[in-house]
Amino acid sequence: MSYDHRDMQAKWSDRWEDGGIYAVADDDPRPKWYELHMYPYPSGDLHVGHWFAMTGADVHARYMRMKGYNVLHPMGFDAFGLNAENAAIKNGVHPHTWTMSNIENMRRQLRSMGPMYDWEREVVTCIPDYYKWNQWFFLQLYKNGLAYRADAPVNWCPSCQTVLANEQVINGFCERCDTAVAHKDMEQWFFKITDYADELLDHSKMDWPDRINTMQTNWIGRSKGVEVDFDISEYGLDEQAIRTFTTRIDTVFGVTFIVLAPEHPLVDKLTTSEHRDEVTAYVEQARLQTEIERLSTEKEKTGVFTGAFAVNKLNGERVPILVADYVLLSYGTGMVMGVPAHDERDFIFATKNGLPIRVVIAPPAWDGSKLDEAYIAPGTQVNSGQFDGIPNSEGLERIADFIEANGWGERSVNYRMRDWLISRQRYWGTPIPVVYCEKCGETPVPESDLPVLLPEDAEFLPTGDSPLALHEGFVNATCPDCGSPAKRETDTMDTFVDSSWYFLRYASPKFEDGPFDPNALEQWGAVDQYTGGVEHAVMHLLYARFFVKALRDLGYVEFDEPFVRLVNQGTIVFNHQKMSKSRGNVIAPDAYVSDVGADVVRTYMMFMGPWEAGGEWNDDGINGMARWTNRVWDLANRDAGVLDESDTHPDAVRGLRRLMHQTIRKVTEDVERFKFNTGIAAMMEFSNVLGQAWDSGAIDSSAWNESIRNLALMMSPVTPFLAEEIWERVGGPFSVHQQPWPTWDPDLAADETITLVVQVNGRLRDRIEVPADISEDDAKTRALESDRVAAHTEGKQVRRVIYVPGRLVNVVAT
């Protein structure tokens, strides 16, 4: 028996909206639960990959509501940024028009999914009411020294025509368009995320996947070592020394060369005239390579001599200064000391370039001979002046002490992570609220003048400079300090600024006196359950943590972390490839919703595999889910009044109720842990047994009705429309989604019998059914009575019988 999903969806969508069942009140007396899924980019239609991610979050949020929580589960749109802008350019439409049109269509698609979103709390980041507060946050960070402008080498995408943060460069390519990334020197705006590097390494206050914590830890890249100076005073520069950071100060006596990054500002100053042409050509070539290419272990290590030398202050030795592309200005000091005897990369480089290789950490029983490869294991200090003869572990500390005592350097902590570069030379983003005045210099826009509006009539095609620079009405401004003519900053903010605080706005999206209502935020606090893709580990998730910590220190929030618990969904695969718009293999859900209904699509996606792993889309699978939901509908429409009570068998009723309580327990545990596929499998099994029980006629109407009601309640988070209709059919009060989650009785859920595995000498020989409360002695006796066990112990002496309660008996016989 099939149902009309179109009429059902229309009926209940209207009833839910009219009844306001998903409206969320701040003053609800129930304990709060803030569940949030990462909001989507409105760069095009939703595909089933979006539905897969959002449905899992919706199922869990619905479950938590039925468990007795006041659940905030909002939705919004990450509307600024390259995704939306590039799509608009490709389609020849203004980004605002394109974005808002897509948002309207995505709202329609999302509503058809049947989620429990309170649409009154929607957030759209490209409207002035939202991005005004991006600018306000910028000013707070600026006033407190956490936002600054600096000239820096940056990642440049020649296709997107904009700067990219390090986190947006994936294996040397733009994460948006897969174009190889080059480098430029430009003045840019930064947020000082490095001020929070140590705190960002602490994940103890969150329940996050280990791999996310590890990815963030590796990205931050904390290293303890020593910064040490090498003397270059002979060249008469303002800089009397160059400083390097090393984690192996025990090897400093083994330095035989110094290497500068091609971008290092001292390269030009130190290069002698006879080497200038070669160095200049090398530097230009290095700028054409990505950081990934430069650091590749497969790439040949190259470098050129500057003609200059530096003096190692510990031994007075003069060592050559080279330029090499494997050194990056963005890490450490942009300079490394070459210790070829104890560093594999330096060994290869020195061997190729004929540079000395001096052993200063001797391997055990070293006879003074040359090394065939770098020695990086522990050893004894040699050729190290007064430190000869001590273990290098001791040398690490004593040499550091000696350097600090002489004022040649200091112990230091270094980080791989750089400050967050937020400048973008694109149109579709939040204008940075700064003007430049010839008299006053760099001047922030007063808070009273916010928002600085993004002009809708600006040319938005990328040129390499910000499109806003071409809009005279935007660029020309008045200095707020002195009233003189001024020029506006024409870069826009990275869209990750929007998503670094959007979860705070959901608490009070219509609040006009600040980015959020402090009272509402106090009610909702941090997000209790966050879901989204693992790809955001070192971008959005790291930036949001920084934002919350900065706002906490500025007195705007009272919690330390934005997201208490994090679960990452897996990936939907189609034709053996990850589903994505760039690959052109996306599947739109609309046709499936029209053909089989939203409930079937939701059920199929939650059943195709573990939610945290994902699965492969297959039309045969979705047809199977349609058959199951129709089968449940058929069961729910059977009239329990036709059951003949005289045929009722107590064992059958007891068995059905036991399975019902076991199913409730199983589904509860699985939904709690986002294991939706196994929870659905349990409901399928229960519905099959329910059908068999009907056919047997051995159950009564009470057991039947109780089973159907509880099945509807368990299905309601996954199949909201069908469950609502069934609930109405069995006489339940509106709405099924406002009912408490069913509970199970541990005694009723207990099995009457269990299966024991029986082994002989550790090998499986039999399985026996025994009472669930069987004693150890009886279990051993039953095992020994097994004919199969007897066959494998015949002629042998039973030495020992081992019982693992509820699981197995192992007979040891020789």
C-alpha positions in Angstrom: 0.0 0.0 0.0 1.6 3.3 -1.1 0.9 6.8 0.1 0.7 10.2 -1.8 3.8 11.9 -0.6 3.1 15.1 -2.4 -0.2 15.7 -0.6 1.3 14.6 2.6 4.2 17.0 2.4 2.0 19.9 1.4 -0.4 19.2 4.2 2.1 18.9 7.0 4.4 21.7 5.8 1.4 24.1 6.0 0.3 22.7 9.4 3.8 23.0 10.9 4.2 26.6 9.7 0.7 27.6 10.8 1.3 25.9 14.2 4.7 27.5 14.6 6.0 24.2 15.9 9.6 25.0 15.0 9.7 28.5 16.5 12.3 28.7 19.2 11.7 30.7 22.3 14.6 32.1 24.4 12.6 31.9 27.6 11.6 28.2 27.3 12.1 26.5 30.7 13.6 23.3 29.2 17.4 23.0 29.2 18.9 24.5 26.1 20.6 22.6 23.3 22.2 24.5 20.4 22.7 22.3 17.4 24.2 23.8 14.3 25.3 22.6 10.9 27.7 24.7 8.8 25.7 27.0 6.6 26.0 26.6 2.8 27.5 28.9 0.1 24.6 30.0 -2.1 26.7 29.6 -5.3 24.1 27.3 -6.9 21.4 24.7 -6.2 21.6 22.3 -3.3 22.7 18.8 -4.3 22.2 15.6 -2.4 25.6 16.0 -0.8 24.2 19.1 1.0 21.1 17.1 1.9 23.2 14.3 3.3 25.0 16.6 5.6 22.0 18.7 6.7 19.7 15.7 7.2 22.0 14.1 9.6 22.1 17.3 11.7 18.4 17.7 11.5 17.7 14.1 12.6 19.9 14.5 15.6 18.4 17.9 16.5 14.9 16.5 16.3 15.9 13.7 18.5 17.4 16.1 21.1 14.1 18.1 21.1 12.1 14.9 21.8 14.5 14.1 24.6 13.3 17.2 26.4 15.6 20.0 25.2 14.8 23.5 23.9 16.6 23.1 20.7 18.0 25.9 18.5 18.7 24.5 15.1 19.0 27.5 12.7 19.9 27.9 9.1 21.5 30.7 7.1 23.7 31.4 4.0 27.4 32.2 3.7 26.6 34.6 1.0 29.8 36.6 0.4 33.0 35.3 -1.1 34.7 33.7 -4.1 32.3 30.8 -4.5 29.3 33.1 -5.1 31.2 35.7 -7.0 32.9 33.3 -9.4 29.5 31.7 -10.1 28.0 35.0 -10.8 30.8 36.1 -13.1 30.6 32.8 -15.0 26.8 33.3 -15.5 27.1 37.0 -16.4 24.9 38.1 -13.5 25.6 40.7 -10.7 26.8 38.9 -7.6 24.0 40.3 -5.5 21.3 39.3 -8.0 22.8 35.8 -8.4 23.3 35.3 -4.7 19.8 36.4 -3.6 18.2 34.4 -6.4 20.1 31.3 -5.3 19.2 31.9 -1.6 15.5 32.0 -2.6 15.8 28.7 -4.5 17.8 27.1 -1.7 15.2 28.1 0.8 12.6 26.3 -1.3 14.8 23.2 -1.5 15.6 23.2 2.2 11.9 23.5 3.1 11.1 20.6 0.9 13.5 18.5 3.0 11.2 19.0 6.0 13.9 20.3 8.5 13.1 21.9 11.9 14.6 25.3 11.1 13.2 28.4 12.7 13.3 30.6 9.6 12.8 33.7 11.7 16.4 33.3 12.8 17.9 33.1 9.3 21.2 34.8 8.8 22.3 36.1 5.3 25.9 37.4 5.5 25.7 39.7 2.4 23.1 42.0 3.7 24.2 45.3 5.5 22.4 44.3 8.7 24.9 41.5 9.0 28.1 42.7 7.5 27.9 46.0 9.5 28.9 43.8 12.4 31.9 42.3 10.5 33.1 45.9 10.3 32.3 46.5 13.9 34.3 43.5 15.0 37.2 44.7 12.7 37.3 48.0 14.6 37.3 46.3 18.0 40.2 44.1 16.9 42.0 47.1 15.4 41.6 49.2 18.6 43.1 46.3 20.6 46.1 45.6 18.4 44.6 42.4 16.8 44.1 43.9 13.3 47.0 45.5 11.4 48.2 46.3 7.9 51.6 45.2 6.7 53.6 44.6 3.5 54.0 40.9 3.0 54.5 38.3 0.4 51.2 36.7 -0.3 49.6 33.8 -2.2 48.1 35.1 -5.4 45.6 33.2 -7.5 45.9 34.5 -11.1 42.5 33.0 -12.0 40.5 34.4 -9.1 42.6 37.5 -9.2 42.9 37.7 -5.4 45.1 37.0 -2.4 44.6 33.7 -0.6 45.3 32.9 3.0 47.8 30.0 3.5 44.9 27.8 4.6 43.2 28.4 1.2 46.2 27.0 -0.7 45.8 23.2 -1.1 48.9 21.4 -2.4 50.0 24.6 -4.1 46.6 25.2 -5.8 43.7 27.6 -5.1 41.1 25.7 -3.1 38.4 27.5 -5.1 39.4 27.0 -8.7 42.4 24.6 -8.6 44.7 27.1 -10.3 48.4 27.1 -9.4 49.2 29.8 -6.8 51.9 32.3 -7.3 53.4 34.9 -5.0 53.3 38.7 -4.8 54.4 41.4 -2.4 51.4 43.5 -1.3 50.1 45.6 1.6 47.5 43.5 3.3 45.3 43.4 6.4 45.9 40.7 9.0 44.3 39.5 12.2 46.7 38.5 14.9 45.7 34.9 15.3 49.2 34.0 16.3 48.6 35.8 19.7 46.4 32.9 20.5 48.6 30.1 19.1 49.3 28.4 22.4 45.6 28.5 23.5 44.5 27.2 20.2 46.6 24.1 20.8 44.5 23.3 23.8 41.5 21.1 22.8 40.7 19.9 26.3 37.5 21.9 26.6 36.0 20.3 23.5 34.8 16.9 22.3 36.2 17.0 18.8 37.5 14.2 16.5 41.1 13.4 17.1 42.0 14.0 13.4 40.7 17.5 13.6 42.7 18.3 16.7 45.7 16.8 15.1 45.3 18.8 11.9 45.0 22.0 13.9 48.0 21.1 16.1 50.1 20.4 13.0 49.0 23.5 11.3 49.9 25.7 14.3 53.2 23.9 14.3 54.6 24.9 17.7 58.4 24.3 17.9 60.7 25.0 20.9 64.2 26.1 20.1 66.7 28.9 20.1 67.1 32.1 18.1 70.8 32.7 17.5 72.6 35.6 15.7 75.2 35.4 13.1 77.4 38.5 12.7 77.2 40.5 9.4 78.6 43.8 10.8 81.5 43.8 8.3 79.0 45.0 5.6 78.1 48.3 7.4 74.4 47.7 7.2 71.8 48.9 9.7 71.4 45.2 10.5 74.5 44.1 12.5 73.4 40.4 12.6 71.0 38.0 11.0 69.0 35.7 13.2 67.9 32.1 12.7 65.6 29.8 14.6 66.7 26.2 15.3 65.4 23.3 17.3 68.9 21.8 17.2 71.2 24.3 18.8 73.4 21.4 19.8 74.6 21.4 16.2 75.5 25.1 15.9 79.3 24.4 15.9 78.6 22.3 12.7 77.3 25.3 10.7 79.1 25.5 7.4 76.8 27.8 5.5 73.7 30.1 6.0 70.7 30.0 3.7 68.2 32.9 3.2 64.8 32.7 1.7 64.6 34.3 -1.8 62.1 36.9 -0.4 64.3 37.8 2.6 64.9 41.6 2.7 68.6 41.1 3.3 69.2 39.2 0.1 69.4 42.4 -2.0 71.5 44.2 0.6 74.0 41.4 1.0 74.4 40.3 -2.6 77.7 41.5 -4.1 77.9 43.0 -7.6 79.6 40.0 -9.1 76.8 37.7 -8.0 73.8 40.0 -8.4 72.7 38.9 -11.8 72.7 35.2 -10.8 70.9 35.9 -7.5 68.3 38.2 -9.1 67.5 35.5 -11.7 67.2 32.8 -9.0 64.9 34.9 -6.9 62.6 35.7 -9.8 62.4 32.0 -10.7 61.7 31.1 -7.1 58.7 33.5 -7.0 57.1 31.5 -9.8 57.0 28.4 -7.7 54.4 27.5 -5.1 55.5 26.8 -1.5 54.5 23.1 -2.1 56.8 22.9 -5.1 59.6 24.5 -3.2 59.3 22.2 -0.2 58.8 19.0 -2.2 61.0 16.2 -1.1 61.3 15.1 -4.7 62.6 18.5 -5.9 66.3 18.9 -6.4 67.7 21.3 -3.7 69.2 24.4 -5.5 70.8 27.6 -4.3 73.2 30.4 -5.3 75.9 32.2 -3.4 75.4 35.9 -2.6 79.1 36.7 -2.3 78.6 37.5 1.4 79.6 35.8 4.6 78.3 35.6 8.2 80.3 34.9 11.3 79.3 32.1 13.7 79.8 33.8 17.1 80.4 30.5 18.9 83.5 29.6 17.0 84.4 32.8 15.0 84.1 31.0 11.7 83.1 32.9 8.6 80.5 30.9 6.6 79.0 31.7 3.2 75.5 33.1 2.8 73.4 31.5 0.1 69.9 31.9 -1.3 67.8 28.7 -1.7 64.2 28.2 -2.6 63.6 25.5 0.0 63.7 28.2 2.7 60.5 30.1 3.2 60.2 33.6 4.6 56.8 32.6 6.2 58.4 30.2 8.6 60.8 31.1 11.4 63.0 34.0 10.5 63.3 33.2 6.8 66.9 32.0 7.3 68.3 28.6 8.3 71.7 27.5 9.4 73.2 24.8 7.3 74.4 21.8 9.4 74.9 19.1 6.7 76.4 16.5 9.0 73.1 16.4 11.0 70.3 17.3 8.6 69.3 15.2 5.6 68.3 18.1 3.4 71.5 20.1 4.3 73.6 17.0 3.6 72.3 16.7 0.1 72.6 20.4 -0.5 76.2 20.6 0.8 77.3 17.5 -1.1 75.8 18.9 -4.4 77.4 22.3 -3.9 80.8 21.2 -2.5 80.3 22.7 1.0 82.1 21.4 4.1 80.4 18.7 6.2 81.6 18.9 9.9 80.5 16.3 12.4 79.6 17.8 15.8 77.4 15.0 17.2 79.4 11.8 17.1 77.7 8.4 16.6 78.6 5.7 19.0 82.2 4.4 18.3 82.8 7.1 15.7 86.3 6.9 14.4 86.4 10.4 12.9 85.7 9.2 9.3 83.4 11.0 6.9 79.7 10.3 7.1 77.9 8.6 4.2 74.7 10.3 5.3 73.5 12.8 7.8 73.5 11.5 11.4 70.4 12.7 13.2 70.3 10.3 16.2 71.6 11.1 19.7 75.3 11.1 20.3 78.3 12.9 21.9 79.3 16.5 21.2 82.6 16.8 19.2 84.2 19.7 17.4 82.1 21.8 19.8 84.7 23.8 21.8 84.2 23.6 25.5 81.1 21.4 25.1 83.1 18.4 23.7 82.4 15.1 25.3 79.0 15.7 26.7 75.8 14.0 25.4 74.1 16.2 22.9 70.9 16.1 25.0 72.9 18.0 27.6 74.5 20.1 24.9 71.1 21.4 23.8 70.7 23.1 27.2 74.2 24.2 28.0 74.8 25.7 24.5 71.5 27.6 24.8 72.6 28.8 28.3 75.9 30.0 26.8 74.3 31.9 23.9 71.8 33.7 26.3 74.6 34.5 28.7 76.6 36.2 25.9 73.6 38.0 24.5 73.9 36.2 21.1 70.3 34.9 21.1 67.6 33.4 23.3 65.4 30.5 23.8 62.2 30.9 21.7 59.0 29.2 20.6 58.2 29.3 16.9 55.0 28.6 15.1 54.3 27.4 11.6 50.9 29.3 11.6 51.0 32.8 10.3 48.7 35.7 11.1 45.3 35.5 9.3 45.4 37.4 6.1 41.9 38.9 5.5 42.4 41.2 2.5 40.8 40.2 -0.7 41.0 42.2 -4.0 37.5 41.3 -4.9 34.1 43.0 -5.0 31.8 40.5 -3.3 32.8 40.9 0.4 32.6 43.2 3.4 34.3 46.6 2.8 37.2 47.1 5.3 36.2 50.2 7.5 39.4 52.2 7.1 40.3 55.5 5.2 43.6 56.9 4.3 44.2 60.6 4.9 47.4 62.5 3.8 47.3 64.3 7.2 46.2 61.6 9.6 47.3 58.5 7.8 45.5 55.2 8.4 42.2 56.1 10.1 39.4 53.7 11.2 35.8 54.6 10.3 33.8 55.6 13.4 31.4 53.0 14.6 28.6 55.6 14.2 29.3 55.6 10.4 28.8 51.8 10.0 28.0 50.1 7.8 30.4 51.1 5.0 28.1 50.0 2.2 29.2 47.9 -0.7 28.1 49.8 -3.8 25.8 47.8 -6.0 26.8 49.6 -9.2 30.5 48.8 -8.9 32.3 46.9 -11.7 32.8 43.4 -10.2 34.9 41.6 -12.8 38.4 40.9 -11.2 41.3 42.8 -12.6 44.1 42.2 -10.0 43.2 45.4 -8.1 40.1 45.7 -6.0 37.1 46.5 -8.2 36.1 49.0 -5.6 39.2 51.1 -6.5 37.5 51.9 -9.8 34.4 53.3 -8.1 35.0 57.0 -7.4 31.9 57.3 -5.3 33.1 54.6 -3.0 36.8 55.5 -2.9 36.5 59.2 -2.3 35.7 59.9 1.4 36.3 62.4 4.2 38.7 61.8 7.0 36.6 61.4 10.2 39.4 63.0 12.3 40.3 66.2 10.4 37.6 66.5 7.7 40.2 66.4 4.8 39.7 64.4 1.6 40.6 60.8 2.1 40.6 57.5 0.2 38.8 54.4 1.4 40.4 51.0 1.8 39.3 49.1 -1.3 40.1 45.6 -0.3 37.2 43.5 1.1 37.3 41.0 3.9 37.9 37.3 3.6 34.5 35.5 3.7 35.8 33.4 6.6 35.3 36.6 8.8 31.6 36.1 8.2 31.6 32.5 9.4 33.8 33.2 12.3 30.9 34.6 14.3 27.7 33.8 12.5 26.7 31.2 15.2 26.6 34.1 17.7 24.1 36.0 15.5 21.6 33.2 15.5 20.9 33.9 19.1 19.3 37.3 18.1 19.4 37.8 14.3 17.2 40.9 14.4 19.1 42.7 17.2 20.0 46.2 16.1 22.2 47.5 18.9 25.0 45.1 18.6 26.2 41.9 16.8 24.1 39.9 19.2 21.8 40.5 22.2 24.0 39.7 25.3 21.0 38.3 27.2 20.1 36.0 24.3 23.7 34.9 23.9 23.9 34.2 27.6 20.9 31.9 27.2 22.3 30.0 24.2 26.0 30.2 24.8 28.4 28.1 22.8 27.1 25.6 20.2 26.5 22.3 21.9 26.7 20.2 18.8 28.4 21.3 15.5 28.5 19.4 12.3 30.2 19.9 9.0 33.0 18.9 6.7 36.5 17.9 7.8 37.9 20.3 5.1 37.3 23.2 7.4 39.7 22.0 10.1 42.4 24.7 9.6 40.2 27.5 8.2 36.7 28.1 9.5 37.1 26.0 12.7 40.4 27.6 13.6 39.3 31.1 12.8 36.0 30.7 14.8 38.0 29.6 17.8 40.3 32.6 17.5 37.3 34.9 17.2 35.6 33.6 20.3 38.8 33.8 22.3 39.4 37.4 21.2 35.8 38.4 21.9 36.1 36.7 25.3 39.2 38.8 26.2 37.4 41.9 25.0 34.5 41.2 27.3 31.8 40.3 24.7 31.4 36.6 25.4 31.9 34.4 28.5 32.9 31.1 27.0 36.2 29.9 25.6 35.3 27.7 22.6 32.6 28.2 20.0 31.7 24.5 19.5 31.6 22.1 22.4 31.1 18.9 20.4 32.0 18.4 16.7 31.0 15.6 14.4 32.1 15.5 10.7 29.9 13.9 8.1 31.4 11.8 5.4 31.3 12.2 1.6 28.7 11.2 -0.9 30.3 9.5 -3.9 28.8 9.2 -7.4 30.5 7.3 -10.2 33.3 6.6 -7.8 34.1 10.3 -7.3 33.4 12.7 -4.5 30.2 14.6 -5.5 31.1 18.3 -6.3 30.0 21.0 -8.6 33.5 21.4 -10.0 33.5 17.7 -11.2 30.0 18.1 -12.7 28.8 15.0 -11.0 26.3 16.5 -8.5 22.8 15.1 -8.2 19.9 17.5 -7.5 17.4 16.2 -4.9 14.4 17.9 -6.5 13.4 15.2 -9.0 13.7 12.5 -6.3 11.6 14.5 -3.9 9.0 14.8 -6.6 9.1 11.1 -7.5 9.4 9.3 -4.1 9.1 12.1 -1.5 11.5 13.8 0.9 11.1 11.1 3.6 12.4 8.4 1.2 15.4 10.6 0.2 16.2 11.4 3.8 15.9 7.7 4.8 18.1 6.5 1.9 20.8 9.0 2.7 20.9 8.1 6.4 20.9 4.4 5.6 23.5 4.3 2.8 26.4 4.0 5.2 27.8 5.4 8.4 27.1 9.2 8.5 30.7 10.0 9.4 31.9 7.9 6.5 29.4 8.7 3.7 28.5 6.3 0.9 27.8 5.9 -2.8 24.6 7.2 -4.4 22.6 4.4 -6.1 19.1 4.6 -7.5 18.4 1.0 -6.5 19.0 1.9 -2.9 16.5 4.7 -2.9 13.9 2.5 -4.5 14.4 0.0 -1.6 13.8 2.8 0.9 10.5 3.7 -0.9 9.4 0.1 -0.6 10.1 0.1 3.2 8.3 3.4 3.9 5.3 2.1 1.9 5.4 -1.1 3.9 5.3 0.9 7.2 2.4 2.9 5.8 0.6 -0.3 5.0 1.2 -1.6 8.6 0.0 1.7 10.1 -3.3 1.6 8.1 -4.3 -1.9 9.4 -7.3 -2.0 11.7 -6.2 -3.6 15.0 -9.8 -4.2 15.7 -9.9 -7.2 13.4 -7.4 -9.0 15.5 -9.1 -11.9 17.3 -8.3 -11.6 21.0 -9.0 -15.3 21.4 -6.1 -16.2 19.2 -3.6 -14.1 21.2 -0.6 -16.0 22.5 1.1 -14.5 25.5 4.6 -15.6 24.3 4.0 -13.8 21.0 2.9 -10.6 22.7 5.8 -10.8 25.1 8.2 -11.4 22.3 6.9 -8.4 20.3 7.1 -6.1 23.2 10.6 -7.3 24.0 11.7 -6.5 20.5 10.0 -3.1 20.6 11.9 -2.1 23.7 15.1 -3.5 22.3 14.5 -1.5 19.1 13.8 1.7 21.1 17.1 1.1 23.0 19.0 0.5 19.8 17.6 3.5 17.9 18.2 5.7 20.9 21.8 4.7 21.2 22.5 5.0 17.5 20.9 8.4 16.9 22.7 9.7 19.9 26.0 8.7 18.3 25.0 9.7 14.7 24.9 6.0 13.7 21.7 6.5 11.7 22.2 3.6 9.3 22.1 1.0 12.0 19.2 2.7 13.8 17.2 2.5 10.6 18.2 -1.1 10.1 16.8 -1.8 13.6 13.5 -0.1 12.7 13.3 -2.1 9.5 13.8 -5.4 11.4 11.1 -4.4 13.8 8.6 -3.5 11.0 9.3 -6.9 9.4 8.6 -8.7 12.7 5.5 -6.6 13.2 4.2 -7.7 9.8 4.9 -11.3 10.7 3.2 -10.9 14.0 0.1 -9.6 12.2 0.1 -12.5 9.9 0.3 -15.0 12.7 -2.7 -13.4 14.5 -1.1 -14.2 17.8 -0.9 -10.6 19.2 -3.6 -8.4 20.6 -4.7 -4.9 19.5 -3.0 -3.3 22.5 0.4 -4.7 21.5 -0.2 -3.7 17.9 -1.2 -0.1 18.6 1.6 0.4 21.0 4.1 -0.9 18.5 2.8 1.3 15.7 2.8 4.4 17.9 6.4 3.8 19.0 7.5 3.1 15.5 6.1 6.4 14.4 7.9 8.2 17.2 11.2 6.5 16.4 10.9 7.3 12.7 9.9 10.9 13.1 13.4 12.4 13.1 14.2 10.6 9.8 10.8 10.6 8.1 9.0 13.7 9.5 6.1 13.8 7.1 5.3 10.1 7.1 5.6 9.9 10.9 3.3 12.9 11.4 0.6 11.3 9.2 0.9 7.9 10.9 0.7 9.7 14.3 -2.5 11.4 13.3 -3.9 8.1 12.0 -3.4 6.4 15.4 -5.0 9.3 17.2 -1.9 11.0 18.6 -2.0 14.7 19.5 -0.5 17.2 17.2 2.4 17.1 16.6 4.5 14.0 16.7 7.5 16.2 16.7 6.4 17.7 20.0 6.1 14.3 21.7 8.7 12.9 24.1 11.1 10.3 22.8 10.0 6.8 23.6 11.7 5.1 26.5 12.6 1.4 27.0 12.3 -0.8 30.1 15.7 -2.6 30.7 13.8 -5.6 32.1 11.5 -5.8 29.1 14.4 -5.3 26.7 16.4 -8.1 28.2 16.8 -11.2 26.1 15.3 -14.4 27.4 17.9 -16.5 25.7 21.4 -15.8 24.4 23.7 -17.6 22.0 27.0 -18.9 23.5 29.9 -19.6 21.2 31.6 -22.9 22.2 35.2 -23.5 21.4 37.6 -26.4 21.8 41.1 -25.3 22.2 40.2 -21.9 20.9 38.6 -23.1 17.7 34.8 -22.6 17.1 32.9 -25.9 17.3 29.3 -25.0 18.1 26.8 -22.3 19.1 24.2 -23.1 21.7 21.0 -21.3 22.8 20.8 -21.0 26.6 18.7 -18.9 29.1 20.0 -15.4 29.4 20.5 -15.8 33.2 22.3 -19.1 32.9 24.9 -19.8 35.7 28.5 -20.5 35.0 28.3 -24.1 36.0 25.2 -24.7 33.8 26.9 -23.0 30.9 29.9 -25.3 31.1 27.7 -28.3 31.5 25.6 -27.4 28.4 28.8 -26.8 26.4 30.2 -30.2 27.3 26.9 -31.9 26.4 27.2 -30.6 22.8 27.6 -33.4 20.3 30.1 -31.3 18.3 32.2 -30.6 21.4 32.1 -34.3 22.2 33.4 -35.2 18.8 36.4 -32.9 19.2 37.2 -34.0 22.7 36.8 -37.8 22.2 39.9 -39.6 23.5 41.2 -36.5 25.1 41.2 -35.3 28.7 39.4 -32.0 29.4 41.9 -30.0 31.4 40.0 -26.7 31.8 36.7 -25.1 30.9 36.8 -21.3 30.6 33.5 -19.3 30.7 33.2 -15.7 29.5 29.7 -14.6 30.8 27.2 -14.2 28.1 29.6 -14.8 25.3 31.5 -18.1 25.1 32.8 -21.3 26.6 36.3 -22.6 25.7 37.1 -26.2 26.4 40.8 -26.9 26.8 41.5 -30.6 26.0 44.6 -32.6 25.4 
